[in-house]
Amino acid sequence: MFFEVLLVIFSIALIAIVLLQKGKSAGLSGAISGGAEHLFGKSKARGMELVLQRVTVGVAAAFFILAIVVAVLK
């Protein structure tokens, strides 16, 4: 029960953090080339964007670990 409540809290937090982030690029051309630039280019995130990226990675990792724990315990 405790892990399930934590899983719900982390899922809501992950949704909120992702919604706070800016879009990297707009339109179809940005969808095609933007991913390649983000994957192979240098990260230009500064300040709050960098903090949000790092927090997103941490919360996402915790979410996946909690999801596995809840699945194993059930």
Helices and strands as residue ranges (DSSP letters): H 2-20, H 27-40, H 48-73
